[in-house]
């Protein structure tokens, strides 16, 4: 089985009640995926980018990252199917998928 990095983008600001419901939705999603969750990941703060000229940009980039996860799937198509169930999509966010490789 291959492993895929899911990079989460977007999503909205939630009230405490909405945040609680969102956490429950993520927990349900992880439970549905089961042992194919390699690393459930974490939300992240605003990113800093080091450019090729050594300059630093502290704006989160053009499509700020909201979090990440690592999942096992037989193929990219299966990884896409898993990503389609991500609760972030219900909040207007998106999931970027990339297969990982051993060095």
Secondary structure, 3 states (H helix, E strand, C coil): CEEEEEEEECCCCCCHHHHHHHHHHHHHHHHHHHHHEEECCCECCCCCEECCCCCEECCCCCCCEEEEEEEEECCHHHHHHHHCCCHHHHHCCEEEEEECCCC
